[in-house]
Amino acid sequence: MSSKENRMMGSASSARGIFIKPEPEELHAVPSSESTRHNSKKSTPAPTVKAEPIESKPVLSDRGTTAPSNITLDSQHNFSSAPDVKKFKQEPVLPHEQRVHEPMLYELHDSADNISYTPEAALQAGLGMVKTLKAGINKLELGSKLRKDVWLREIDNLLSQGAPTTMIAVCGATGAGKSSILNAILDDNIVPTSGMRACTAVVTEIAYHAAPTIDADVSFLSEAEWRAELAVLLDDLVDEDGNLKRTTDLRSDSGVAWHKVHAVYPSIAQEQLIHLTVDQILARDKNIVNVLGTTKKISAKNSTIFAQEIAKYIDSKDQKRGGKKDKTKVPDNSLMSILTKDKNKETKKKDHGPALWPLIRQVNVRCNAQALSTGAILVDLPGVADANAARNSIAKDYMKKCNCIWILAPITRAVDDKTARDLLGEAFKLQLMSTYDAHTITFIASKCDDISCSEVIPALGIEDDPELEEIEGRIEQYKEETADFKKKKTTAESSMKAIDKQLKDVRAFLAEYEQHKMALENGETFTPRLTTTAYKKAQSAGKKRKNTRRGKSGSPKRHKHFGDDDDDDDFEMDDIDDYLNDDIHVDDDDERSYDEDDDDDDDADEEEEGDSDGEENTPDESEENVTVEVLQEKIGDAKEAIKVEREQLNNARKARKDAVDALSNLKKKTTKAQRDKNAFCSLKRSEFSRDVLKEDFRVGLKDLDDAAAEERNPDSFDPTHNLRNYDDIDLPVFTCSSRDYVRITGQVKGDGDPSCFSNLEDTGIPSLREWCHKLTISSRSRAAKQFHTHLKTFANSVRVYVDGIGDVTIADRESLREKWESTPQGGEGMYDDEDDDEDEDMPHWHGIMSRALTDARLFSMNNQSSLKVDARGEPIGVTPRLVKEFGIHVEKSVSDLQDLFRDGLEDKCRVGAANAAEDAVQHVDEFAASMHWATYRATLRRHGSWRRDLNVELVTPFTRNIASSWSTLFESDLFASLSDAIMTCINKLIADVEASAAAGLKDHVHAQSSVSQEEARHALVQTMEVVKEALGKEQKEISRCLAPHVQNELTDGYNLALQERGSGSVARQKAIFHNYVDGHKHDAFDGGAEVLMGRLSTAAETIGKALKESLRELAEKIEVSLAVLWEGTQDVPNQIRARLQIMQSVSKLLDQLDMWSKAAEKASAAS
């Protein structure tokens, strides 16, 4: 340590109250014949004072040399003063006994049993370990620039490895319920469902992110793409005479075209539109031109806000029908009228502004949905054919690169749905070029809550099912109980009505009695009305009815007049009693008696009016015999009667409430029982549909295989021979009800109760969400395992370098360095590639190959630097030698690969082209005859790709003929011989290094050779896996290049046919295109074979260039691994401490990796 460094360190330590003594001028090593590693069990420090558990005593572990006696570390990693050190004996202290705290960026576990293993958790822990390791390496001063470059590259590669993604394409016809199913899977209303055509015509990719917000990127068509679409749309609007077609039918091509153009340019009328060119239309609104080619970003904190934001771009409702009319009528000359008019103008202007949904190219959504947390990416593909070629191209690209395909159809027509069958047919074709993968295709039957039990039960023959009988028995029982309680409710309501009427009458009597009494007490005259009427009615009734009470004349129920004497008074009160006693029991007779009483009341009134001078006592006569005492008694009786009536009314109300509660409970039970019946029938239908769909898939796949086999070799074709084991093919089928799921979970407010299912599992959504996770498990587990293996290999490499190789003489080291080091010490790098423009030939591979393949020059390959050369000027050392040998083998591998392509596919391609050419004309005629003339013209305008793709159908005989050979070729291990040759080169070089080592280095070189070989083997396996994956993606892309080539070859024919107008033009169009195909078929399909073979040859060359770059990195890595034999480490105190810290960190890291490995094995066994 220099005096300057000592002063700087001293000043830093002084701030903590620590003094550092000057460093001795020399360090005296303790002689050792073996490295400290080998003597770790024999050397044990024996301090005279017990040290704290967290104290550390750094040593030069790789040299067997103790640290300076005046330096040590306290518990806080601070330098301590020399007097504390004198208490310890000057003996070597081993690295594993040192304890230095370093920041931990991952969780430490005591055992594998404490780890809840998931691939995501393993990757997360691994990333923490890498960051911890990086922090330690940054403290090391690496003498070799090459080592620094290679290690940084390794760290960057590790840190850039995230969880793999699994892309799932979701296909289905419009109205199949794709958006609803996706929202149910995501557990939020994220996917737009309101757009009539925008949501089905725009590719929407939904991926996961950890942020709480919902983000989206809305990308718009370029100006060139919108120009091309406008040209097609204008053609769809005009007939062959130049007149405007009918645009009211949105299912027609002209209706769709007008809906789109009018949405973007609402100010252009239909009559104007047909006379405008594309350039004139674009010039009408420069704001639209400014939007084209841009990307709008949206970020919302919840789905409600997100829906409002995204609706600005994708809402495709008709603007004319979107707003509500203002029905408020205000005088024309009022201020409110003026304000309202202004407001309406603004609203109208806003509502009729341009819509952007036809301009959208693609929508990328990112949300925090648990279903996507394991790497699944859902892609909602267009449900109908779209006029825009760019969107169609995007959808086809997704179909090419997606890992899985989900096909949706409503369960009511899932078995025989044409769109579903067409999609399955497309999925079948995807299987032509590869073996069947059980995870590739999934069928989802949606809308399972749409059920009619009366149709399903006889159709499935489940009338006698015990479970169904039990449910129907419950429903019948509830119906009977409901009828009983309805009767009880009616009876209680009738009683309440009668009692309530009685209470009103008695209260009226009571009020009159009290008024009468008050009048008597005040000496005032009082003329009773109710009691007089009652008396008269009683007298009248006495004449008509037989007296049955104490010999008195009559006993009517509703007397309102009372007699003069005591007998009359008794009669009157008895009459109230009769009134009460007779009316509180209500039955049909009582109801009739009420009607009779009403008639009696009317008769009494008539008698009162017309016979006022009759036999009966007059009111005045009755009043003279009424006393205060009598009225007081009547008041008491009336109050008692009211009390009784109230009690009876409460009883009747309680009876009614009990009946209503029982009916409500029965309604719930009946609803649940009916829901159970719906669920039972739906589940039975789902079970039947699953079996049928699975069998249809097996049959369809066999038909496709047989057709391809017959075309390949008709003479030897045997239909009884199965090309696959079809019994093992089990199409995953899910039956789901998104509507009932969101109702049960309350995801959508105000949508009512579920109509079919009562629990979430029966809706099928939880199972589909779990399937989403399962589809990613294999790739996630494989990625986690590869990551940990890579990290373990790299950590061991770091440990070996830091630990050193023990006691080796400088001469022996320098001897190896002179022979095998590629660059002089202090050199900045290796060398540039000999071809500076290689990258120009590899545009496609930059999107496929990993950083390990494409970013090779970011480190040591970037800059031209001085290299060690021999007498002839040739570069010497490990890396140049390996690079040269690797290059020879790569070139041979590329040549062999091209030969394999020619031998395995060239003849098949030639025969396939001949087959396609032979069938082309007939197929073109059948294609034209199978559709309406307007659809045929629309297909011509779109160069064969519309609701059906004629180009794809034309090349089907071609692809069928090469399918088997293609699959066999690309499923073989095309790089096995290259891997063997590369390992042979590596082993030969390591053997030469070992042979060139001095006697004192032999054992060390042999030990390090094993480490280097293991590192090389792991790196080579990784490289080959990446290359195979890249070639697999490229061959898929190449296998689908035929249809675009044929479309390009037939473009002139499409355009030529479209030029025909007028009477008979349809027939002439068909004839012209027929003749054009007949004249150009051989050129089109033979040219397609040449294009296919040419692209395969180019792919092989590109693979070779990528391999050279990757293997050059491997050569550097091997040199760095071997360089530990001739490189030494610095012995300054801060480097001693850094090495000690990183040794401890690597030790912990390796222990944790072992635990994670065991936890992964347990998790795999449990599953």
SULFEN-V44225 format. One record per pair of residues at least 4 apart in sequence whose ideal C-beta (glycine too) atoms are under 6 Angstrom apart, sorted by sequence separation. I is the first residue (numbers start at 1). J is the second residue. D is the distance in Angstrom with one decimal. If there is no record, write none. Layout:
I_J_D + I_J_D
This chain:
1_5_4.8 + 6_10_5.9 + 34_38_4.1 + 39_43_5.2 + 47_51_5.6 + 51_55_4.5 + 67_71_5.8 + 73_77_5.6 + 74_78_5.1 + 80_84_4.9 + 93_97_5.8 + 110_114_5.6 + 172_176_3.5 + 177_181_5.5 + 186_190_5.3 + 195_199_4.0 + 197_201_5.3 + 198_202_5.8 + 221_225_4.1 + 238_242_5.9 + 239_243_5.3 + 258_262_5.5 + 262_266_5.9 + 268_272_5.3 + 276_280_4.4 + 306_310_6.0 + 310_314_5.8 + 311_315_4.3 + 330_334_5.4 + 336_340_5.9 + 344_348_5.9 + 372_376_5.1 + 382_386_5.5 + 398_402_5.5 + 413_417_4.4 + 453_457_5.7 + 456_460_5.9 + 496_500_6.0 + 528_532_5.2 + 537_541_5.9 + 541_545_5.3 + 564_568_5.6 + 570_574_5.9 + 577_581_5.8 + 578_582_5.5 + 586_590_4.8 + 606_610_5.8 + 607_611_4.9 + 617_621_4.2 + 626_630_5.6 + 666_670_6.0 + 678_682_6.0 + 696_700_5.9 + 710_714_5.5 + 764_768_6.0 + 776_780_5.3 + 777_781_5.9 + 799_803_5.7 + 808_812_5.4 + 816_820_5.8 + 817_821_4.7 + 823_827_3.2 + 845_849_4.9 + 849_853_3.5 + 851_855_4.4 + 857_861_4.2 + 869_873_5.0 + 870_874_5.2 + 879_883_5.9 + 882_886_5.7 + 899_903_6.0 + 900_904_5.7 + 901_905_5.6 + 902_906_4.7 + 905_909_5.6 + 908_912_6.0 + 919_923_5.4 + 931_935_4.4 + 942_946_4.8 + 945_949_4.7 + 955_959_5.9 + 962_966_5.0 + 967_971_5.9 + 975_979_5.8 + 997_1001_4.1 + 1001_1005_5.3 + 1052_1056_6.0 + 1061_1065_5.3 + 1064_1068_5.9 + 1065_1069_6.0 + 1077_1081_5.6 + 1080_1084_5.5 + 1082_1086_5.5 + 1083_1087_5.6 + 1090_1094_5.9 + 1107_1111_5.8 + 1119_1123_5.9 + 1123_1127_5.0 + 1_6_5.3 + 13_18_4.1 + 34_39_5.5 + 60_65_3.9 + 109_114_4.8 + 142_147_4.9 + 221_226_4.7 + 250_255_4.3 + 268_273_5.3 + 276_281_5.2 + 300_305_4.0 + 317_322_4.8 + 332_337_5.4 + 386_391_4.9 + 409_414_4.5 + 431_436_5.6 + 457_462_5.7 + 519_524_4.3 + 547_552_5.5 + 563_568_1.6 + 617_622_5.4 + 742_747_3.9 + 757_762_4.2 + 761_766_5.8 + 808_813_5.7 + 849_854_4.7 + 856_861_5.5 + 857_862_5.1 + 869_874_6.0 + 875_880_3.7 + 931_936_5.4 + 997_1002_5.6 + 1060_1065_4.3 + 1130_1135_4.5 + 74_80_4.8 + 109_115_5.3 + 142_148_4.7 + 172_178_4.9 + 183_189_5.2 + 239_245_5.4 + 249_255_4.6 + 300_306_3.7 + 330_336_4.7 + 386_392_5.7 + 457_463_5.8 + 462_468_5.9 + 547_553_5.1 + 549_555_4.5 + 562_568_5.5 + 742_748_4.7 + 757_763_5.1 + 760_766_5.6 + 869_875_5.6 + 870_876_5.0 + 944_950_3.8 + 13_20_5.5 + 59_66_5.6 + 192_199_5.0 + 247_254_5.2 + 282_289_5.8 + 330_337_4.3 + 519_526_3.5 + 547_554_5.5 + 548_555_5.7 + 710_717_4.4 + 939_946_4.2 + 944_951_4.7 + 59_67_5.6 + 72_80_5.1 + 170_178_5.6 + 183_191_5.3 + 237_245_5.9 + 247_255_5.2 + 409_417_4.3 + 563_571_5.9 + 709_717_5.5 + 743_751_5.4 + 846_854_5.4 + 867_875_4.6 + 868_876_5.4 + 928_936_5.6 + 938_946_5.4 + 997_1005_4.3 + 1060_1068_4.5 + 58_67_5.1 + 182_191_4.6 + 245_254_3.8 + 250_259_5.9 + 300_309_5.6 + 545_554_5.0 + 868_877_5.8 + 1060_1069_4.9 + 10_20_4.9 + 516_526_5.0 + 562_572_3.6 + 744_754_5.4 + 247_258_3.7 + 298_309_4.8 + 409_420_3.8 + 542_553_3.6 + 743_754_4.4 + 994_1005_4.7 + 70_82_3.9 + 179_191_4.5 + 516_528_5.8 + 542_554_2.8 + 994_1006_6.0 + 1057_1069_4.3 + 72_85_5.0 + 382_395_5.3 + 407_420_5.9 + 541_554_4.7 + 706_719_5.8 + 179_193_4.3 + 381_395_5.0 + 427_441_4.7 + 740_754_4.0 + 541_556_3.5 + 994_1009_5.6 + 1057_1072_4.5 + 69_85_5.8 + 407_423_4.6 + 512_528_5.9 + 559_575_4.0 + 740_756_5.4 + 744_760_5.8 + 1056_1072_5.7 + 1057_1073_4.3 + 56_73_4.6 + 236_253_4.6 + 237_254_5.5 + 740_757_4.5 + 236_254_5.4 + 512_530_5.0 + 538_556_5.0 + 705_723_4.6 + 106_125_4.9 + 379_398_5.2 + 537_556_5.7 + 552_571_5.6 + 990_1009_4.7 + 237_257_5.0 + 737_757_6.0 + 1053_1073_5.4 + 54_75_4.6 + 134_155_5.1 + 236_257_3.9 + 509_530_5.9 + 538_559_3.4 + 557_578_5.7 + 558_579_5.9 + 1_23_4.9 + 106_128_3.0 + 405_427_5.3 + 508_530_5.9 + 537_559_5.5 + 557_579_5.1 + 741_763_4.1 + 990_1012_6.0 + 52_75_5.9 + 105_128_4.1 + 106_129_5.3 + 537_560_5.8 + 555_578_5.9 + 740_763_5.2 + 927_950_5.6 + 1053_1076_3.3 + 66_90_6.0 + 233_257_4.1 + 535_559_5.9 + 702_726_5.6 + 741_765_4.4 + 36_61_4.8 + 534_559_3.7 + 536_561_4.7 + 557_582_5.4 + 66_92_5.7 + 105_131_4.7 + 174_200_5.0 + 244_270_5.5 + 534_560_2.2 + 535_561_1.3 + 737_763_4.6 + 105_132_4.8 + 533_560_3.4 + 534_561_5.1 + 535_562_5.1 + 36_64_4.8 + 130_158_4.6 + 233_261_5.5 + 323_351_4.9 + 698_726_4.6 + 736_764_3.7 + 130_159_5.7 + 322_351_5.9 + 361_390_5.9 + 531_560_5.6 + 532_561_4.5 + 735_764_5.2 + 736_765_5.7 + 244_274_5.3 + 530_560_4.9 + 531_561_5.9 + 734_764_5.4 + 830_860_4.9 + 986_1016_4.9 + 414_445_4.3 + 531_562_5.3 + 698_729_5.4 + 829_860_4.1 + 830_861_5.7 + 32_64_3.6 + 319_351_5.3 + 362_394_5.7 + 736_768_5.9 + 832_864_5.6 + 59_92_5.7 + 319_352_5.3 + 29_63_5.9 + 30_64_5.5 + 59_93_5.1 + 61_95_4.5 + 411_445_3.8 + 697_731_4.1 + 734_768_4.9 + 829_863_4.8 + 920_954_5.5 + 30_65_6.0 + 404_439_6.0 + 828_863_5.6 + 1049_1084_3.9 + 29_65_4.1 + 57_93_4.0 + 238_274_5.3 + 404_440_5.9 + 405_441_5.2 + 406_442_4.9 + 407_443_5.2 + 408_444_4.8 + 410_446_5.5 + 411_447_6.0 + 829_865_4.8 + 410_447_4.5 + 411_448_5.2 + 694_731_4.9 + 828_865_4.6 + 49_87_4.5 + 406_444_5.7 + 408_446_5.5 + 412_450_5.8 + 827_865_5.3 + 919_957_5.3 + 982_1020_5.9 + 1046_1084_5.2 + 48_87_5.8 + 558_597_5.5 + 916_955_5.8 + 123_163_5.6 + 693_733_5.1 + 47_88_4.5 + 316_357_4.6 + 916_957_4.5 + 56_98_4.4 + 915_957_4.1 + 916_958_4.2 + 46_89_5.9 + 56_99_5.3 + 120_163_6.0 + 313_356_5.0 + 314_357_4.9 + 690_733_4.4 + 1045_1088_4.8 + 24_68_5.8 + 56_100_5.0 + 23_68_5.8 + 54_99_5.4 + 913_958_6.0 + 979_1024_5.7 + 45_91_5.1 + 912_958_3.9 + 915_961_5.7 + 1042_1088_4.8 + 1045_1091_5.2 + 231_278_5.6 + 45_93_5.0 + 230_278_4.8 + 21_70_4.6 + 43_92_5.1 + 686_735_3.6 + 912_961_3.5 + 975_1024_5.4 + 911_961_5.6 + 912_962_5.2 + 227_278_5.5 + 564_617_5.5 + 908_961_5.8 + 909_962_5.9 + 40_94_5.1 + 908_962_4.5 + 822_877_3.2 + 821_877_5.6 + 564_621_5.5 + 820_877_5.7 + 822_879_4.4 + 908_965_4.9 + 1038_1095_4.7 + 564_622_6.0 + 820_878_5.2 + 822_880_5.9 + 20_79_5.1 + 18_78_5.2 + 562_622_5.6 + 905_965_5.8 + 18_79_6.0 + 21_82_4.4 + 564_625_4.2 + 569_630_5.6 + 580_641_5.1 + 904_965_5.4 + 16_78_5.6 + 19_81_4.7 + 540_604_5.7 + 573_637_5.9 + 584_648_5.7 + 904_969_4.6 + 970_1035_5.1 + 1034_1099_4.9 + 13_79_5.3 + 226_292_5.5 + 537_604_4.3 + 540_607_6.0 + 536_604_5.5 + 223_292_4.6 + 220_291_5.5 + 221_292_6.0 + 222_293_4.6 + 220_292_5.7 + 536_608_5.7 + 220_294_5.6 + 682_756_5.5 + 219_295_4.6 + 539_616_4.5 + 679_756_5.5 + 217_295_5.4 + 218_296_4.5 + 678_756_4.3 + 679_757_5.1 + 217_297_5.7 + 536_616_5.7 + 502_583_5.2 + 216_298_4.3 + 675_758_5.8 + 679_762_5.7 + 215_299_4.8 + 893_978_4.2 + 213_299_5.2 + 214_300_5.1 + 266_352_5.0 + 532_619_4.5 + 955_1042_4.4 + 1023_1110_4.8 + 213_301_5.6 + 498_586_4.4 + 955_1043_5.4 + 264_354_5.3 + 495_586_5.2 + 952_1043_4.6 + 955_1046_5.6 + 214_306_4.4 + 263_355_4.0 + 494_586_5.6 + 527_619_5.8 + 889_981_4.3 + 951_1043_4.4 + 954_1046_5.7 + 264_358_5.5 + 218_313_5.1 + 263_358_5.6 + 951_1046_4.8 + 1019_1114_5.2 + 951_1047_4.3 + 260_358_4.2 + 1019_1117_5.9 + 885_985_4.5 + 1016_1118_5.4 + 944_1047_5.7 + 943_1047_5.5 + 1012_1118_5.9 + 1015_1121_5.3 + 520_628_5.2 + 943_1051_5.7 + 1012_1121_4.1 + 1012_1122_5.5 + 517_628_5.7 + 943_1054_4.8 + 190_303_5.6 + 189_303_4.7 + 517_631_4.1 + 940_1054_5.1 + 188_303_4.7 + 516_631_5.5 + 198_314_4.3 + 940_1057_5.5 + 1008_1125_5.8 + 192_310_5.8 + 198_316_4.2 + 513_631_5.2 + 940_1058_5.2 + 195_314_5.0 + 197_316_5.3 + 196_316_5.0 + 1005_1125_5.9 + 195_316_4.3 + 513_634_5.0 + 192_314_5.2 + 513_635_4.8 + 510_638_4.0 + 509_638_5.5 + 993_1122_6.0 + 506_638_5.6 + 933_1066_4.5 + 506_641_5.2 + 506_642_5.6 + 221_359_5.4 + 220_359_4.9 + 221_361_4.9 + 220_361_5.7 + 219_361_4.7 + 503_645_4.8 + 928_1070_4.7 + 219_362_5.0 + 502_645_5.7 + 218_363_5.4 + 499_645_5.7 + 217_364_4.5 + 216_365_4.7 + 499_648_5.4 + 499_649_4.6 + 924_1074_5.9 + 215_366_4.7 + 214_367_4.7 + 924_1077_5.1 + 232_387_5.4 + 212_368_5.9 + 496_652_4.4 + 921_1077_5.7 + 209_366_4.3 + 495_652_4.1 + 920_1077_5.4 + 921_1078_5.0 + 202_360_4.8 + 229_387_5.9 + 198_357_3.6 + 203_362_4.9 + 204_363_4.6 + 205_364_4.8 + 206_365_4.6 + 207_366_5.3 + 229_388_4.6 + 492_652_5.2 + 202_363_5.8 + 920_1081_4.5 + 492_655_4.1 + 493_656_5.9 + 208_372_3.7 + 492_656_3.8 + 917_1081_4.3 + 208_373_5.4 + 225_390_4.3 + 917_1082_5.2 + 489_656_5.8 + 917_1085_4.8 + 221_390_5.7 + 916_1085_4.5 + 207_377_4.7 + 489_659_3.8 + 488_659_4.4 + 206_378_4.6 + 913_1085_3.9 + 820_993_5.9 + 853_1026_6.0 + 913_1086_5.1 + 205_379_5.0 + 485_659_4.8 + 204_380_4.2 + 850_1026_5.0 + 913_1089_4.5 + 190_367_5.5 + 485_662_4.6 + 819_996_5.5 + 485_663_5.1 + 909_1089_3.9 + 201_382_5.2 + 849_1030_5.3 + 200_382_5.8 + 848_1030_4.5 + 186_369_4.2 + 200_383_4.1 + 815_998_5.9 + 909_1092_5.9 + 200_384_5.6 + 482_666_4.9 + 201_386_4.6 + 481_666_5.6 + 848_1033_5.5 + 185_371_5.0 + 812_998_4.4 + 478_666_5.2 + 812_1000_5.3 + 812_1001_4.9 + 203_394_4.9 + 478_669_5.2 + 203_395_5.7 + 478_670_4.4 + 901_1096_4.5 + 475_673_4.8 + 474_673_4.7 + 805_1004_4.5 + 898_1097_5.2 + 178_380_5.9 + 471_673_5.9 + 898_1100_5.0 + 897_1100_4.2 + 471_676_5.2 + 471_677_4.9 + 894_1100_5.1 + 894_1101_6.0 + 168_376_5.9 + 170_378_5.9 + 166_375_5.6 + 174_383_4.2 + 165_375_4.6 + 166_376_5.2 + 167_377_4.8 + 168_378_5.4 + 169_379_5.0 + 170_380_5.3 + 171_381_5.2 + 173_383_5.4 + 174_384_5.2 + 894_1104_3.8 + 164_375_5.7 + 172_383_5.7 + 800_1011_5.9 + 163_375_5.0 + 165_377_5.3 + 169_381_5.5 + 468_680_5.9 + 890_1104_5.2 + 890_1107_4.9 + 890_1108_5.5 + 887_1108_5.9 + 462_684_5.8 + 793_1015_5.4 + 453_677_5.7 + 460_684_5.6 + 456_681_4.5 + 793_1018_4.9 + 886_1111_4.2 + 451_678_5.1 + 453_681_4.7 + 460_688_6.0 + 169_398_5.5 + 456_685_5.3 + 883_1112_5.3 + 169_399_5.9 + 178_408_5.4 + 451_681_5.6 + 451_682_4.7 + 176_408_4.4 + 883_1115_5.1 + 169_402_4.1 + 176_409_5.6 + 882_1115_3.7 + 448_682_5.2 + 167_402_4.5 + 167_403_5.2 + 168_404_4.6 + 169_405_5.1 + 170_406_4.7 + 171_407_5.4 + 172_408_3.3 + 879_1115_4.6 + 166_403_4.9 + 879_1116_5.4 + 168_406_5.9 + 448_686_6.0 + 879_1119_4.8 + 878_1119_3.8 + 445_689_5.7 + 173_419_3.7 + 711_960_5.0 + 712_961_5.6 + 443_693_5.5 + 711_961_5.5 + 171_423_5.1 + 708_960_4.1 + 853_1106_4.6 + 856_1109_3.9 + 708_963_5.2 + 845_1102_5.5 + 849_1106_5.3 + 853_1110_4.7 + 856_1113_5.3 + 852_1110_5.8 + 842_1102_5.5 + 845_1106_5.7 + 181_446_5.7 + 838_1105_5.3 + 177_446_3.9 + 177_447_5.6 + 428_700_6.0 + 415_689_6.0 + 414_689_5.6 + 428_704_4.8 + 415_692_5.1 + 411_689_5.9 + 448_735_5.0 + 443_731_6.0 + 449_737_4.1 + 448_737_4.3 + 442_732_4.6 + 443_733_4.7 + 444_734_5.0 + 445_735_4.6 + 446_736_5.6 + 449_739_5.5 + 449_740_4.7 + 436_729_6.0 + 451_756_5.9 + 449_755_5.4 + 449_756_3.8 + 816_1125_5.4 + 817_1126_3.9 + 816_1126_4.4 + 813_1126_4.5 + 801_1124_5.0 + 411_735_6.0 + 797_1121_6.0 + 800_1124_5.7 + 439_775_5.5 + 802_1139_4.8 + 802_1142_5.5 + 802_1143_5.7 + 799_1146_4.6 + 798_1146_6.0 + 795_1146_5.1 + 795_1149_5.4 + 795_1150_5.9 + 792_1153_5.1 + 788_1153_5.5 + 404_775_5.7 + 376_772_4.8 + 371_769_4.7 + 374_773_5.0 + 376_776_5.4 + 371_772_4.9 + 375_776_4.5 + 374_776_4.6 + 432_963_4.0 + 433_966_5.2 + 434_967_5.6 + 433_967_5.6 + 184_738_3.9 + 181_738_4.9 + 184_741_4.7 + 180_738_4.1 + 184_742_6.0 + 385_946_5.5 + 385_947_4.6 + 184_765_4.7 + 185_769_5.4 + 433_1039_5.2 + 166_775_5.4 + 166_776_4.4 + 164_779_4.5 + 164_783_4.8 + 161_787_5.5 + 400_1036_5.8 + 154_794_5.1 + 400_1040_5.9 + 119_780_3.6 + 123_784_5.3 + 126_787_5.1 + 119_781_5.0 + 122_784_4.1 + 126_788_5.7 + 123_787_5.9 + 119_784_4.1 + 126_791_5.6 + 145_828_5.7 + 253_938_4.9 + 160_851_5.9 + 157_851_5.9 + 157_852_5.8 + 153_859_4.9 + 235_941_5.3 + 232_941_5.6 + 149_859_3.9 + 149_860_4.0 + 146_860_5.7 + 62_804_2.2 + 35_806_2.3 + 32_807_5.6 + 240_1061_4.4 + 240_1065_5.8 + 150_1116_5.3 + 150_1117_5.6 + 150_1120_4.6 + 147_1120_4.9 + 144_1127_5.9 + 143_1127_5.8 + 141_1130_5.8 + 141_1135_6.0 + 140_1138_5.3 + 139_1138_3.9 + 136_1141_5.8 + 136_1142_3.7 + 136_1145_5.1 + 132_1145_5.8 + 129_1149_5.0 + 122_1156_5.5 + 102_1141_5.2 + 100_1140_5.6 + 100_1141_4.6 + 98_1140_4.8 + 117_1159_4.1 + 102_1145_5.6 + 112_1155_4.5 + 117_1160_5.6 + 115_1159_3.9 + 95_1140_6.0 + 109_1155_5.5 + 112_1158_3.7 + 117_1163_4.2 + 112_1159_4.4 + 95_1143_4.9 + 71_1133_5.6 + 67_1136_6.0 + 60_1131_5.5 + 58_1136_4.3 + 58_1137_5.4 + 58_1140_4.9
